[in-house]
Amino acid sequence: MSELPSIGAAARLLRREFLRAGAGLGALALGDLLAREAHAQDARTSAARSPAWLLPQARAKRVIWLFMAGAPSQFELFEPKETLQRLDGQTLPPSLAAGKRFAFIDGGAAKLLGTRRKFDRHGECGAPVSELLPHTAKIVDKLTFLRAVQSKEINHGPAKSLINTGFGPSGRPAFGAWTLYGLGSEAQDLPGFVVLRSGNRGPRGGAPLWGNGFLPTQYSGTPLRPAGAPVLDLETPPGVTPEAQRGFFDTVAALDRLGEHRADPELEGRVASYELAHRMQSSAPDLVDLTRESAETRALYGLNDDAPSFARNCLLARRLVERGVRFVQLYHTDWDHHGDPGNHLGEPLEQRCREVDQASAALVLDLERRGLLEDTLVLFGGEFGRTPLGEVREFIGRDHHIEASTMWLAGGGTKRGFSFGETDEIGFNPVSGALDVHDLHATLLHLMGVDHERLTFRFQGRDYRLTDVHGRIVSDVIA
């Protein structure tokens, strides 16, 4: 190796090949995954070079997004409508159906559908919550309800992309990637943007929903596995001592300095990935060891064992933000209740609610008692709403509805016990407080101390931002 400094380009080629060969950490599989993770120093340096987007004050330091993939029905969970109940079974007035898009139903022929679920008003704020969410009902005085969230995409894949990236077609950076790019991460031994998944399958749209798009690869989200080792190939292979592994890292760093140095984002990302992986070897196993949690905490979340579940992921989310992770996104699938045997407004909906209700409420309570809720922003919702019209298949369901859906927020500088926006008497159109995806993003970034109009990245000759050319800050929801 003593002659390497004199061979210039060959040395640079060799160091690339050395990285591709890999050692001790599962090599390329781990490198390609963790090269996309947020290395805290990179992001902090980026923010320091671009202070224009940083606001004087941030209310939220971190985000936990509880994403209900498939779109829960607001009429069965949060939006009782007396007029809709009274008109159950009648045809939608032609004036309302005209020009509206539906995924499967004929808006001019479908019948209005009232809910079969019982509602009560809860807390001092009197927010309506159905019988399906008894635990959420107990925390309404800690929540802000957004009751008129709109989408522009009628199908699941593009709608998930829109609410995650601000753009319907896939390929743009995810919300989590933008926040990491703008703010960095306080985590030294974990990725700054982590994705947790539960349910029977992954969300439609897949990895682009948490991808980096045109941002550098280290800002992409890291999916943690639902069971077993949180990241594949993280353990050191048998026979490789800590000294040998450290020697490998040092050799890689030395090779990187050989010859004429030129910026190589791919190479720099891989080098950083090995360093992060080395730190994760001790932090990741400790992270997923829930035996360290008290029996009372496990019971709060409804965690009876350590099997993969939404409840387990909620507890992991709290542990992640405690360790400085900037953005945690939990996907829970199978909310697409059209009326198929496995997806309708009866038992399948009841099962989804049982899976998420207690743990979602527990997360808010647990963050609050640990002093984390004040500067942790929690979101709950799907990609769009459901129609006030029934969709009759083998069972009764509801079609996709882009005109209005309901989400809730907690913590991070949002108001407590507050509702923003309202829909008409049958829940079809907003009558006040309509809020589109870009407004949501602008408001969330503002709470995190970021000016959404200045958080930009130059790509292919122009500046891009999460909110594109749109977005208004909804100050009404800010405490």
C-alpha positions in Angstrom: 0.0 0.0 0.0 3.0 2.3 0.3 3.0 3.2 -3.4 -0.7 4.2 -3.5 -0.2 7.9 -3.0 1.7 8.2 -6.3 -0.9 6.6 -8.5 -3.6 9.3 -8.4 -6.8 8.2 -10.2 -5.9 4.5 -9.6 -5.9 5.2 -5.9 -9.4 6.8 -6.1 -10.6 3.8 -8.1 -9.1 1.4 -5.5 -10.8 3.1 -2.6 -14.1 2.8 -4.3 -13.5 -0.9 -4.9 -12.4 -1.3 -1.3 -15.7 0.2 -0.2 -17.6 -2.1 -2.5 -15.8 -5.1 -1.1 -16.9 -4.2 2.4 -16.0 -5.7 5.7 -17.5 -6.4 9.1 -20.9 -4.7 8.6 -22.7 -6.5 5.8 -20.9 -4.3 3.3 -23.0 -2.9 0.4 -26.4 -3.8 1.8 -25.8 -1.8 4.9 -23.8 0.9 3.1 -26.6 1.5 0.5 -29.2 1.7 3.3 -27.3 3.8 5.8 -25.8 6.1 3.2 -29.3 7.5 3.0 -29.5 8.2 6.7 -29.2 11.6 8.3 -25.7 12.2 9.6 -26.2 15.0 12.1 -23.1 17.0 11.2 -23.9 17.1 7.5 -27.4 18.5 8.1 -26.2 21.0 10.7 -23.5 22.2 8.4 -26.1 22.6 5.6 -28.4 24.6 7.9 -25.4 26.8 9.0 -24.7 27.6 5.3 -28.3 28.6 4.7 -29.6 30.5 7.7 -32.2 32.3 5.7 -34.8 29.6 6.2 -34.4 29.4 10.0 -36.9 31.4 12.0 -36.0 33.1 15.4 -38.1 30.6 17.4 -39.1 26.9 17.0 -42.0 25.5 18.9 -41.4 21.9 17.8 -38.0 20.1 17.8 -39.2 16.8 16.4 -42.2 15.1 14.6 -44.0 11.8 15.1 -46.5 11.2 12.2 -49.0 8.5 12.8 -50.0 7.8 9.2 -53.2 5.7 8.7 -52.6 4.4 5.2 -55.8 3.8 3.2 -57.7 6.7 4.6 -59.9 6.3 7.7 -63.5 7.3 7.5 -64.0 10.6 9.3 -67.8 9.8 9.5 -67.1 6.7 11.6 -64.5 8.3 13.8 -64.8 12.1 14.3 -67.6 13.7 12.2 -71.2 12.9 13.2 -73.6 14.8 10.9 -77.3 14.9 12.0 -78.5 15.9 8.5 -76.6 13.1 6.9 -78.2 10.7 9.3 -81.6 12.1 8.5 -81.0 11.9 4.7 -79.6 8.4 4.9 -80.5 6.4 1.7 -81.3 9.5 -0.4 -79.5 10.5 -3.6 -77.0 13.3 -3.5 -78.4 16.5 -5.0 -77.2 16.9 -8.6 -75.7 20.3 -7.8 -73.3 18.7 -5.3 -72.3 15.8 -7.5 -71.7 18.0 -10.6 -68.0 18.1 -11.5 -66.8 16.0 -8.6 -64.4 13.2 -8.9 -64.9 9.8 -7.3 -62.7 6.7 -7.6 -65.4 4.0 -7.9 -68.9 5.3 -7.4 -71.3 7.3 -9.6 -71.8 10.4 -7.5 -75.1 11.1 -9.2 -76.6 7.6 -8.3 -74.9 6.7 -5.0 -77.0 7.0 -1.9 -76.1 9.1 1.2 -74.9 7.0 4.0 -75.2 7.9 7.7 -73.0 6.3 10.2 -74.0 3.3 12.3 -71.6 4.3 15.1 -72.5 6.1 18.3 -70.9 9.4 19.1 -70.5 11.4 22.3 -68.9 14.7 23.1 -65.8 14.5 25.3 -63.6 16.7 27.4 -64.0 20.4 28.2 -63.8 21.2 24.5 -66.8 18.9 23.7 -65.1 17.3 20.7 -67.2 14.5 19.1 -65.5 11.1 19.0 -67.1 7.8 18.2 -67.4 4.7 20.3 -64.6 3.1 18.2 -61.9 5.4 19.8 -62.5 5.4 23.6 -58.9 6.1 24.4 -58.6 9.0 22.0 -61.8 10.4 23.4 -60.0 10.8 26.8 -57.3 13.1 25.4 -59.4 15.5 23.2 -58.5 18.4 25.4 -54.8 17.9 24.3 -55.6 17.8 20.6 -56.2 20.2 17.6 -58.7 18.7 15.1 -58.3 19.8 11.5 -61.7 19.1 10.0 -61.4 20.2 6.4 -58.1 18.9 5.1 -58.2 18.6 1.3 -56.3 16.6 -1.3 -55.9 16.9 -5.1 -55.3 13.2 -5.7 -58.2 10.8 -5.9 -56.2 7.5 -5.7 -54.1 6.2 -2.9 -50.6 6.1 -4.4 -50.6 9.7 -5.7 -52.5 11.0 -2.6 -49.9 9.4 -0.3 -47.2 11.0 -2.4 -48.9 14.4 -2.3 -49.3 14.5 1.5 -45.8 13.2 2.1 -43.8 15.1 -0.5 -46.1 17.9 -1.7 -46.3 16.4 -5.2 -48.6 13.7 -6.6 -46.1 11.8 -8.9 -43.4 10.1 -6.8 -39.8 11.2 -6.8 -39.8 14.4 -4.7 -38.2 14.5 -1.2 -40.4 13.5 1.7 -41.4 15.8 4.5 -39.0 14.1 6.8 -36.2 14.4 4.3 -36.8 18.2 4.0 -36.8 18.7 7.8 -33.6 16.7 8.2 -32.0 18.7 5.4 -33.1 22.0 7.0 -32.6 21.2 10.7 -30.3 18.2 11.0 -30.7 15.7 13.8 -29.6 15.6 17.4 -29.1 11.9 17.3 -25.5 10.9 17.2 -25.9 7.1 16.9 -29.2 6.7 15.1 -30.6 7.9 11.8 -32.4 11.3 11.9 -35.5 10.1 10.0 -36.9 6.7 10.9 -39.9 4.8 9.4 -41.9 2.2 11.3 -44.5 0.0 9.6 -47.4 -2.2 10.9 -50.5 -3.8 9.4 -50.8 -6.6 6.9 -48.6 -5.0 4.2 -46.6 -1.9 3.4 -48.4 1.3 2.3 -49.1 1.8 -1.4 -46.4 4.0 -2.8 -43.7 2.3 -0.8 -40.2 3.7 -0.3 -40.6 6.9 -2.3 -43.0 8.1 0.5 -39.9 8.4 2.7 -37.3 8.9 0.1 -34.8 11.7 -0.4 -35.9 12.6 -4.0 -33.3 15.0 -5.4 -31.9 15.8 -2.0 -28.6 14.1 -1.0 -29.1 10.5 -0.2 -28.3 10.8 3.5 -31.7 12.6 4.1 -33.8 9.6 3.2 -35.8 7.8 5.8 -34.6 4.5 7.4 -37.2 1.8 7.7 -36.7 -0.3 10.8 -37.7 -3.9 10.5 -40.8 -4.9 12.5 -39.1 -7.9 14.1 -35.6 -9.3 14.7 -32.6 -7.1 14.0 -33.8 -3.5 13.4 -31.5 -3.2 10.4 -30.1 -6.1 8.4 -26.4 -6.8 8.4 -25.7 -4.6 11.4 -24.0 -7.2 13.5 -20.3 -7.8 13.1 -19.7 -11.2 11.4 -18.2 -13.9 13.6 -14.5 -13.8 13.9 -14.1 -10.0 13.3 -12.8 -8.4 16.4 -13.6 -4.8 17.4 -9.9 -3.9 16.7 -10.1 -5.4 13.2 -13.3 -3.5 12.5 -11.9 -0.2 13.7 -8.8 -0.9 11.5 -11.1 -1.3 8.5 -12.8 2.1 9.2 -9.4 3.8 9.6 -8.1 2.3 6.4 -11.1 3.5 4.5 -10.6 7.0 5.8 -6.9 6.8 4.8 -7.7 5.6 1.3 -10.2 8.4 1.0 -7.4 10.9 1.5 -5.1 9.4 -1.1 -4.4 11.3 -4.3 -6.2 14.4 -5.5 -9.3 14.9 -3.3 -12.5 15.6 -5.2 -15.9 15.8 -3.7 -17.7 12.5 -4.3 -21.2 12.5 -2.6 -21.6 8.8 -3.1 -18.3 8.0 -1.6 -18.7 10.4 1.3 -22.1 9.0 2.0 -20.7 5.5 2.2 -17.9 6.5 4.5 -20.4 8.2 6.8 -22.7 5.2 6.6 -20.0 2.9 8.0 -19.3 5.3 10.9 -23.0 5.6 11.7 -23.3 1.8 11.4 -20.5 1.4 13.9 -22.3 3.6 16.4 -25.6 1.9 15.7 -24.2 -1.5 16.7 -24.6 -0.6 20.3 -27.5 1.8 20.1 -29.9 -0.1 17.8 -30.2 -3.3 20.0 -30.7 -1.1 23.1 -33.4 0.9 21.2 -35.6 -2.1 20.5 -35.1 -3.8 23.9 -38.5 -2.9 25.4 -37.9 -5.1 28.5 -36.3 -1.9 29.9 -39.7 -0.3 29.9 -41.8 -0.6 33.1 -44.9 -2.8 33.3 -47.0 0.3 33.8 -45.6 1.9 30.6 -46.2 -1.3 28.6 -49.7 -1.5 29.9 -50.3 2.1 29.0 -49.6 1.4 25.4 -51.5 -1.9 25.5 -48.3 -3.9 24.8 -48.8 -7.4 26.0 -45.7 -8.9 24.3 -42.9 -7.8 22.0 -44.6 -9.0 18.8 -44.7 -6.5 15.9 -47.6 -4.1 16.3 -48.6 -0.5 16.0 -48.4 -0.3 19.8 -44.8 -1.5 19.8 -44.0 1.1 17.1 -45.6 3.9 19.2 -43.4 3.0 22.1 -40.4 2.8 19.8 -41.3 6.3 18.5 -41.1 7.7 21.9 -37.7 6.1 22.5 -36.5 7.4 19.2 -37.3 11.0 19.9 -35.8 10.7 23.4 -32.6 9.8 21.6 -32.7 12.9 19.4 -34.3 11.5 16.2 -35.8 14.4 14.3 -38.6 12.7 12.4 -40.4 9.4 13.0 -43.2 8.2 10.7 -45.5 5.3 11.6 -47.5 3.6 8.8 -50.4 1.5 9.7 -52.2 0.0 6.8 -55.6 -1.5 5.8 -57.9 1.5 6.3 -59.3 1.4 2.8 -62.9 0.4 3.6 -64.8 0.2 0.3 -67.1 -2.7 1.3 -64.9 -5.7 0.4 -65.0 -8.8 2.7 -61.8 -7.8 4.4 -62.3 -4.0 4.3 -65.6 -2.6 5.2 -67.2 -0.4 7.9 -68.0 -3.3 10.2 -65.5 -5.6 12.0 -62.4 -4.7 9.8 -62.8 -1.0 10.8 -63.4 -2.0 14.4 -60.2 -4.1 14.3 -58.1 -1.2 12.9 -59.4 1.1 15.6 -58.5 -1.4 18.3 -55.0 -1.7 16.9 -54.3 2.1 17.0 -56.6 3.8 19.5 -54.9 3.0 22.8 -51.4 3.3 21.6 -52.0 6.7 19.9 -53.5 8.1 23.0 -50.7 6.5 25.2 -48.0 8.1 23.0 -49.5 11.6 23.6 -49.8 10.9 27.4 -46.4 9.4 27.7 -44.7 12.3 25.8 -46.5 14.7 28.1 -45.5 13.1 31.4 -41.9 13.0 30.2 -41.8 16.7 29.3 -41.5 15.9 25.6 -45.0 16.8 24.2 -44.4 20.6 24.4 -41.8 20.4 21.7 -42.8 17.2 19.9 -45.4 17.5 17.2 -47.7 14.5 16.8 -50.0 14.0 13.7 -52.7 11.4 13.1 -54.5 11.0 9.8 -54.6 9.4 6.3 -54.1 10.6 2.7 -57.7 11.8 2.1 -61.2 11.3 3.5 -64.2 9.1 2.7 -67.4 10.1 1.0 -70.7 10.7 2.7 -72.0 8.4 0.0 -72.2 4.7 0.5 -70.3 2.2 -1.7 -72.1 -1.1 -1.9 -70.0 -4.1 -2.7 -70.4 -7.3 -0.7 -70.6 -5.1 2.4 -71.2 -1.4 2.9 -68.2 1.0 2.6 -67.3 4.5 1.5 -65.3 5.7 -1.5 -62.3 8.1 -1.6 -63.1 11.7 -0.9 -60.7 14.5 -1.6 -62.9 17.4 -0.6 -62.4 17.0 3.2 -60.8 14.7 5.8 -60.1 15.0 9.5 -56.7 14.9 11.1 -55.5 15.7 14.6 -52.4 17.3 16.0 -50.9 17.3 19.4 -48.0 19.1 21.1 -45.3 21.1 19.3 -46.9 24.5 19.8 -50.4 23.6 18.6 -53.6 24.6 20.5 -55.2 22.2 23.0 -58.9 21.2 22.8 -59.4 23.1 19.5 -61.0 22.4 16.2 -60.2 24.2 13.0 -62.4 24.0 9.9 -65.9 22.8 9.3 -67.8 20.9 6.6 -71.4 21.3 5.4 -74.4 19.5 6.9 -73.6 16.2 5.2 -69.7 16.5 5.4 -69.3 16.9 1.6 -67.6 20.3 1.2 -65.7 22.6 3.6 -67.7 25.7 4.6 -64.8 27.2 6.6 -61.1 26.5 7.4 -60.3 24.5 4.2 -56.7 23.5 4.5 -54.8 21.8 1.6 -51.6 19.8 1.8 -49.3 22.7 1.2 -51.0 24.7 4.0 -50.4 21.8 6.3 -46.7 21.5 5.4 -46.2 25.3 5.6 -47.7 25.3 9.1 -45.8 22.3 10.4 -42.5 23.7 9.1 -43.3 27.1 10.8 -43.9 25.3 14.1 -40.4 23.7 13.6 -38.8 27.1 13.1 -38.5 26.9 9.3 -39.7 29.4 6.7 -41.3 27.2 4.1 -40.7 29.7 1.3 -36.9 29.9 2.0 -36.2 26.2 2.6 -35.1 25.4 -0.9 -32.8 23.1 -2.9 -31.5 23.9 -6.3 -32.0 21.0 -8.7 -31.8 21.0 -12.5 -31.5 24.7 -12.8 -34.2 25.9 -10.4 -35.0 26.1 -6.7 -37.5 23.6 -5.3 -39.3 23.6 -2.0 -41.6 21.3 -0.2 -44.6 23.6 -0.6 -43.8 24.4 -4.3 -45.4 27.8 -5.1 -48.2 27.3 -2.6 -48.7 27.1 1.2 -50.0 29.4 3.9 -49.4 29.3 7.6 -52.6 28.6 9.5 -51.9 30.7 12.6 -55.3 29.8 14.1 -54.0 26.3 15.1 -50.8 27.7 16.8 -51.0 28.3 20.6 
